[in-house]
């Protein structure tokens, strides 16, 4: 797990992140032209944001539904404490339909977001998940519709406004 830092964002950082989020294929030179800053400034800011873990990648944003995985569900797992999280995590990582998994507090130990091609296929994925001896119980919730997609730009804008700093 990566150490969490409190990275301060200013308005230029926010505008830079927003531009790359909206147009990931934009070049540094075009970005600098649109933002009205030097190319070296854009490159230095990008490098700093990547080094600090603010920007985790520039890859395409894939829609599972568009490639045939129309069912999204959230599964909480209770695991055997004797075996720990690592073996369970390795098992889950080997299942392509498990998109993410988080250690959580409460009555369960892990929360996973999974996808499947259909409800019948979802049963297959859940069966594959719970087949591991370190998983004691699973509880599944099927998402009917996505009301707010995963997003971070409003958070970036808020962080930059809260700082109220001028670009450096």
Order of alpha helices (4+ residues) and beta strands (2+ residues): alpha-alpha-alpha-beta-alpha-beta-beta-alpha-beta-alpha
